[in-house]
C-alpha cells in the first residue's frame, strides 16, 4: 500500500519549441506544494507545471491533477510506478508520470480524478487530500 498526496490545484502538460527560453515564472516563488518539471529533447521542451504558471507560448494539454507518492522513496526500489499505473490503466484513466530523486508523481486528467482515485483506493492505496 502506498500513501499518495493529491496536490492542490490543476496542472498543465506543455510543449515549448526546442529553442525556447524558459520563463522565470516557472521557478520563481514556488509554493511548498507546487511542482515543476522540465525535460529537454532535440524535438522540444516538455513542461509540467501548475496551470497558473503555463508559459504564454506553450502548447497546452488538458487540465490534470497531480498525485505525489509520499516519500522520500528508496531510489533503487522497483514497482512503485507500476503499482499506480496498472490500476489506473485497468480503469482506463490516462496518466502522465515523472520521477524526482525523492519520489514519483502521477498526473490524471482532472475530469477523471474521481475514477482515478477510486481505482487507486481499490488497489489498496490511500489517497490523501
N, C-alpha and C positions, 0 to 999 in steps of 0.2 A: 504494500500500500504506500502511496506517495501522498504527501501533503502538497497541495497546489494552491497558490495565491492568485486570485483574479485581480489583476491590476485595474485601477480606476481609469475611466475614460476610454475613448476609442483610439485605435492605432491605424496607421496607413502603411501600405506596402507601396513603395515608389520606385520609379526608374528615372535616372538622370543620364544625360549624354556622357560618354566616356571622358570627355574633356571638360566637363562642368566643374566649377568650383563649389565646394560645399559651403552653404551659408552658415554664418556664425550662429544663427538661431537654433541649429540642430544641437549644439553642445552648450550654449551659454544658459545659465540659470535652470539647469535640470532639477526637478523636484526629486525627493527621495524615492518615489515610486516610478519615476519616468525611466524609460529605456530607449536608447537609440543605438541601432547597429548599422554599420556601413560595410558593403562589400564591393570591391573594385574588380572588374574584369576588362578585357580588351573590348567587349561589346557594350559596356555601360557600367553605371554605378547603381547599385540597389541600396535602398534606404528603408529601414523600418523605424518608425518614429510615432510619437503621439500625433493625433490628427491635427492638432493646433500648431504643429511645427513643420508641416509639409512645405518643402521648398516651392516657390512660385512656379518654376519652370518644370516641375516634375510631372510625369505621367503617373496617375494615382489609381490604385486598385481599390476595390470596395472597402467599406469600413470593417475593421477587425477588432476583436477583443483579445487581450494578451493574458496568457496564463504562465506563471513562473513556478517551476518546481522549487519548493522550499529547500534552501541549500545552506551552506555550500555543499555541492555534490562531490563525491570522490571521483576525481578526474579519470582514473582507469576503470571505473565501474561500467558495466555493459547492460544494455537492455532498458535503460531509463526512457529514452525516446520511444522505443518500441512499445513499452507499457502504456504510453499515452496515445501514440498514433494508431495503434491497432484497434482499440475500441472506438476511436473516432472514425476510422475508415469503415468499420463494420456498421456504424450508424450513418454512413455516407455524409460525414461532415468534413469539408475540405480543411486542410491545415497548411500553415507555413511555420517552419521551425527554424530556430537558431540556437546556438550554444555560446556561452561565455566560459571563461576559466572557472567560474564558480557554480554555474547551474545551467539548466536548459529552459527554453521558452517555447511555447506553442501558441500560435495565433489561430483563432477560429473566426469565421465570418460573424459579425455582430448579430445578424438576423438568425443565426443558427446556434447562438450561445446556449440557450436553454437545452437544446438537444445535445450539444456537446458536453455540457455539464452533467446531464443525466447519464450519458454514455460513460463518462469517466467515473461517476459515482457507482454505476452498475458494475464497473470493473474493479471496485474496491478502493478507489482513490477518494481522498477528501478534498473538496474544493472550498476554499475559504475566501470570503469576501463577496 
